[in-house]
Amino acid sequence: MSYARVLCAGLDGVTGELVEVEAMLADGLPGVIVTGLPDSALNEARERVRAAITNSGETWPMRRIIINLYPADLRKRGSGFDLGMALAILGGTGTLPLAALDGVLVLGELGLDGEVRPVRGVLPMVAAAARAGAAEAVVPSANAAEAALVPGIRVYAADSLAAVTAHIRGITALPDPPPVPAPPTASELDLADVAGQEMGRLAVEVAAAGGHHMALFGAPGAGKTMLAQRLPSLLPRLDDEAALEVTALHSIAGVLAPGAPLVRRPPFQAPHHTASVAALVGGGSGLPRPGALSLAHRGVLFLDEAPEFSRHALDSLRQPLEDGTITLGRSRGVVVYPARVQLVLAANPCPCARPAGDVACGCTSHTKRRYRARVSGPLLDRIDIQLDLMPLKAAHLFTESAPREPSRIVAARVAKARAAAVARWAPELDVRTNAEVPGTVLRRRRWKLPEPVTHELRQRLDQGVLSARGFDRVLRMAWTMGDLAGLDRPGKEELNIALELRKGSWQ
């Protein structure tokens, strides 16, 4: 009886989980048994591994082979265990010395010819191995640049099973991954392109500084989409922790380009209004995958023509906006994906979307009410900024009394405001923006604003104009206005501006 063990990894949602592939070769009828909650792809690995070993010049053992994936109570999914299973079997025969693989992570799918093919989610799996103390990782060549993004672990690029066995035997070393290319210097959309719309520009600045959700309403051509598309240009670059988290999500979803560097710019997702609930929040049969909501994590999710989305799809955003995560349950398990996004909605006043003042608009008041009702009140109540944009005049397009501020100048103010918020809340809260501060904290004695400052806000709550949730969201925006103004705490003027930014007439 012979035994060997190889270190691999799987995925539990967006988190990598280490898995030990154990192989035992015993006397009995030749065959392969895989235990440890494998899925269909893993059960089919038996034939892939056998063909790959044979076509790589190795001898397939005509013995009873038992492969266990430890821990046995963790579901194993995907084809990333193929290479580890092949090495464990060869190690069990005694023809391959596995001492060189102690503390080495092994990942990769095998082709029938022995080629090592790429798999999804390499980044979080290598990161899990690095946290556990692994010093090296052997990954497919196509995933090597991605794996090399994880600090503190040496990565080897493997293109075939034969190359890996030669590396283990000390005959030929596996190559290092190619250098990570510099991120492309794509030109960003600039806020200076937006004509007029002073309140709209202020709304985008406040949204960027405080991490607030935003809804822009107005006639076609008022600048709703232009403002929303320029919000990412005001957001600070992602730090190392956030960049790894976002890049891992893109890796799991299979949208990370081969050899791409860490995602440093806040992502921007703008799904079409025909997107299904699964495409928006994540899903699919079997094991759910991330949707546009999670792919926009730490960035912006922009829903243009919001009333054209199905109401079910829009309302599926309500819980993730509150919790910052999305929990998806399917037949093969429950997955939790991060979803800390800034939601931006844009909508026209009526279905025909004709310019304001166009006599050809035949939409009745009833038609407009039905159209607006597609965006539910509970969803709108979770959106901090609700602003009506007025149509542009010719003077806005052809006359400029002063140069428009570019994104880099506004982004500098946003960065200072965010730093002030972190410095204020860091001693007691783990938050990055004012939008994440619980309402109970803002109403405590230490942070409670004086009654003369909040008088009008309290009146609106008592009159039923604002909900309790809306009350807290206006308070958070006021704190953001104070940070932009360099104040220790907001005053009545900042609170009034915050109220003005939430006066949208959509409902």
N, C-alpha and C positions, 0 to 999 in steps of 0.2 A: 504494500500500500504506500503511495507517494502523495505528498501534500505540498502545495505552493500557494502563495498569497500575493496579490498585487493591489495597489491603492488606486481607486478610481473615484469618481464623483458623479452625483446626479443633481437634480433640481427639485426644490420644494417651493413652488411659486417663483419668486425672484431671488431666492436664497440658494446658494450651493450647499450640498450635503455630501460629506465624504462617505464613500462606500468601499468596503473591502471585498474584492473578488477572490473567493477561495475555491481552489480546485483540488479534488481528491480523485486519484486514479486507483481503482481497485479491481480485483479479479471478478470475472463474471461476463455476461453477455455484453458485447460492445454496444455502446450507446451513450447519449449525453442527457443528463437531467439537470434542469436549471431551477433552483429554489430561491426564495426571498422576494416574493410578490413581483415577478417580472410581468411586463405587458407583452402584447403580441410581437412588437419589434424585437424584444429580447428573446422570446421563445424561438423566433425565426433566426436568431443569431447563430444557432447551432450549425446550420448548414453554411452560413456565410463564413464562420470561423473555420470550419473544416476545409472548405475550398481554399480559403486564403492561406492556411498553413501548408496544404499540399502544393499549391502553386508558388509558394515562396521557397521551395526546396527543402522543407522540413518533413519529417515523418509523422503521420497521424497515428497516435497510439490506439491499437485495437484492444481497448480495455473499457471497462465501465467507468464513465467519467461523471462525477457529481460536481456541479458548480453552485456555490452558495453566494448570494449577495447579501452582505452584512452591513447594517442591521436588517434583520429579516422582516421587521414590522413596518419598514418604510417602503412605499411603493416605488418601484424602479421603472423608468420610462425612457424610451428612445434607444438609439443605436450607439451611443457614446461608450458603451462598455465592451464593444467588440474587441478592441485591441487589448484591453486588460484581460479578457477571457482567453484570448489566444496565448498571451504570454504566461498566464497562470497554468494553462494546460502544458505548454512546452516546459515550464519550470517543474511541473509535476513529473514529467518523464525523466528528468535529470539531465537532459541534453542542453538546457539553457540555465546558466547560473544566475539566479535572481538576486544575489546579494547586492548587485549594482543598482537595484531598484528600491532599496530600503529608503523609505521617506520620499519616494518619487511618485508624483501623480501621473497617471497614464490615461489619455482620452483619445477617442477616435473610432469612427466607423470603418469597417473593412469591406472592400470590394472582393468579388470572387477571385480576382487576380492578385490579391494581397495589397492593393492600393489602400492607403490610409486617407479616408475622406472626411471633410469637415462636418462638424455638428454645431447645433445651436447652443447658446448659453455658456460658451467656454469661459467668458470673463468672470461671471459669478462663481463658477466651479473652481477656477484657479485661485480666485480670491479666498474662497473657503479653505483651500489647501494651504495657502500662505498663512492664514490666521491660525491654522492648526500646527504650523511649524515645518511644513514641507519645504525643502530647499530647492527642488527641481521639478519640472513638469515636462512631459513629452506629449505634444499635441499635434494635430494635423498641420501640415505646412500652410494651408489656407487660413488656419486660425492662429498661427504663431504670432503675427503682429498684434492681434487682439489680446492674446494671453500675456504678451510682453508689457501691456499697459499696467499690469498689477505689479506694484513695487515689492521688492524683497524676495523674489523667486526667480531662478534661472529657467529659461524656457528653451527647449529643443524642438526643432521643426522636423516632423517625420512625414515622408511621402509614401512609404511602403513598410510592410511588416518585415521584409528582409533587411531594410536599412536599420530598423529598430533592433533586431536580433544581432546584427553586426555591431551596433553600438554597445549592446550589453556584453557581448563577448570581447570587446576591446579591439575589434578589427578596424572599424571605420567609425569615427565619431559623427554624431548627428550635427547638422549645421545649426547655428544660432538663427533666430528669427530675423527677417529683414528689418532695417531701421524704420521706425515709425515716421511717415512723411509729415511735413509741416502742414497744419490745417490750411485749406484753401482760403485765400483772402477775397472771399466773395463780397461784393459791394452790398451793404445793407441799405434798406429803404430809410430815408432820412425824414425826420419830422419837419424839416425846413420846406419840404415839398407841399405841405398842407397849407392851403390858402384860407385866410380868415379863420373862423371857428375857434375863437379864443377860449371859450368854455370847453370845447372839445379837447383842445391841447392841454388845458389845465386838468381835465378829467384823466387823460392818459398819463400825465405826470404823477397825479395822485395815485392812480392805480398801480403804477410801477413802483412808487416809493413805499406804498403800504401793502402791496400784494392783494389789492382789492379786486373783486369781480366787477364787470362793467357791462352795461347794456346801452347801446346807442340806437336811438330811434330818429327817423327823419326821412324826408323825401329822397328819391334817387338822385345821386350826384352831390349830396350834401357833404360827403367826406367820411362816412361811417367806416367803410372798408379801409380807406387810406389810413385813418387813425389807428384802427385795430392792427393793421399789418406793421405799423411802426412802433408798436408797444415793445416788441423784443429788443429793438435798438436802444431802449432806455434801461433795460434790465442788466444788472451786473453779471459778469461771467461766473460760471459755476465753480465752486471750490472743489478740492480733490474728492471729498466725500460725496458731494452731490454729483460730480461728473462721473464717478465710478457707478453710482446708482443708476443714473440715466443711461449710461452706455450699456450697462448690464441689461436693462429693460429692452433696449434696441437689439441687443444680441439675442435675447430670448425670442423676440418677435421675428428675428430673421431679417431685419431691415438695416443692420449695420453693414456697411460696405467693407469688403475684405481690405485689410491694411489700414482702415480708418483710424485716426487718433481718437483720444477721449473726446466725448461731446462736451465742449466747454461753453458753447452758446446755449442759452435757454431754448429748448425746442419750441417749434411753432407748428401746431396741427390745425388744419382747416378742412375737415371732412365735408363732402358734398351733402346736400340736404336729403339725398336719397339713401343715406347711410342707415343701415339697420341698427338695432339695439346692440347686437353682438359686435358690429364694426365700431360702434361708438364707445361702449364701455368694456368690451372684451367678451369672449365667449367662444362658441364653436362646439362641435360634438366631442365627446371624450374628455380630454383635458383642455380647459379654456385657456386661450391665449390673450395677451394684452390687446386692448383696443386703442383707439385714438386718445381716449382719456388718459391712459397710463403712459402712452408714448409722448404725451405733452407734460408729463411729470416734471416739476420745477420750471415749467414754461407756460405757454399760452395755448388754450384750446379756443379756437375762433369758430363760431357757428354763424356764418353769413346766411341771410334770409331765414332767420330762426323759425318763424311760423311755418315754413315749408317742411321742416322736420316733423316726423310723426310725434304726436304728443307723448306716446309711450316712451319713445327714445329720449325726449327732453326730460321727462319726469324721472327717468332712470339716473339722471345726474344729481338728484336732490341729496341723497344720502352721501355719495362721495364728496360733494362740496363741503359737507359738514365735517366728515371724518378724515378726509385726506387719503382714504384707501377705498378700494372696491373689492368686495368679497364675491367670488363666483363659484357656484357649486354645480358640478356636473356628475355624470355617472361614474367617472374615474377619480373623483376626489374634489376637494374644495381648495381653491387657490386665493390668496390675498395679494393683490398688486397695489403698489403705491399710486396715488392719484392726487398729489398736491399740485393743483393747477390754478391758473388764473383764467376764469371763464369770461369770454367776451362774446356778447350777442349783438347782432345787427338786424334791424327790421325796418321795412317800409311801412307807411301808415295804412295801406290797403292792398288787396290782392293785385290790382292792375298795375300798381307801382308807377303810375304816371306822375310827371313832375307836378309840384304844387301849382295850383292855378290852372291846370289843363282842363278845359271844359269837357274833354272827351272822357274824363273819369266818371263812370256811371255807378260807382260803388255806393250803395246806400249806407246809412248809419248802422243798420242791422248787419249788413255784410261786413262792415269794418269791425263791429263788435265780435262777430264770430271769428274773424281772421285773427284778431288780437287774443281771443280766448284760447288759441292754440298754444300760447305760452302761458302756462298755468300761474296762478297767483302764488302758490307755495314756492315755485322755482324763482319767480321774480323777487320774492321776499328775501331770498338768499343772495341776491345780487346787490352789492353795496351802492354802486354808481348807476343811476338810471337817468340818462340825459337825452333831452330832445335837441336835435341839431336843426337850426334854421337853414333854409335854402340859401345858397351863395348868391351874391350880387356881382354884377360886372366889375364893380370897384374892387372887390376882393381878389379877382383874378388878374387885373391889369394895373392896379395901383397899390403900392407898398409905402406906407409912411415910415416904416422902420424895417430893417432886415429881420426875417424870421429866424428864431433861434434854431440852430441845428441840433440833432440828437445828442452829439457829444457834450454840449453845454448842459442840456437838460439831464443827461445821464450822470453828470458830475453832481448835480444837486440831489438826484435820486440816491446816489451812492452815500452821500453825507447823511441824508435822512434815514436810510436803512441802518447805517452805522450807529446813529443816535438811538434808534429803536432797540437795536441789539444791546447796546450799553445799558439802556434803562431796564430792559426786562431780563437780561441774562442772570442777575443774582437770584431770581426766583422762578424763572420760566425757561424752558427749552424751546424758544421760538425764534424765527428769523425775521418776521414782519409783524406789523401791528394787526393785520387781518387775522393772525393766528392767536391773538391774545383772548382768553376766555372773557365773556362779559362780566362774570362775577368779579374778576380781578379789577376791571375798570370801575366797578361800583363800590369797591372797598374804600375804607376811610383814607388810606394813603394816596390812592389814585383818583378818588372821587372828586369831580369838578364842582365848584361852588354852585349853589342853587340859582343865583342870578345869571350864570353862564348857561345853564341847562334849562332855564325857565320855558322857553318856547318849545324845546324838545320834549319836556315833560307834558306840556299842554297837548301836543300832537299825540302823545301816547294816550293820555286821558280821553281825548276826543275820538280815538280809534283810527286816526289817520295813519299812525305808525303802529306796527306790532312790537312786541318786546324784542324780537329778533332784530327788527329794523332799528329800534332804539340803540341797541348795542353796536350795530354796524355804523350808524352815524357817529357814535362816540369814537369808534376806531378810526374813521376817516378824519375826525377832528384832531386826533393825536397825530395822524400823518401830516395834516396841514401844519400843525405846530412844529413837527420835525423839519418840514421844508422851510419854514420861516425861522428856524434856529431857536425856537422857544423851549423853555423847560417843560411847559404844559400849555395846552391850547386855551385860548380865551373865547369870548363871545363871537368875535369876528370869524375865527377859524370854524367854530361850530355852525355859524350861519352859512358859511360857504359849503360845509359838508352837507347841510340840509338842502342847499340849492342843487348840489350834485345828485341828490336823490329825489328830485321833484318830477321825474319823468311822468308823462300823462298817458302812458300806455294802457293802464287799467282804467 
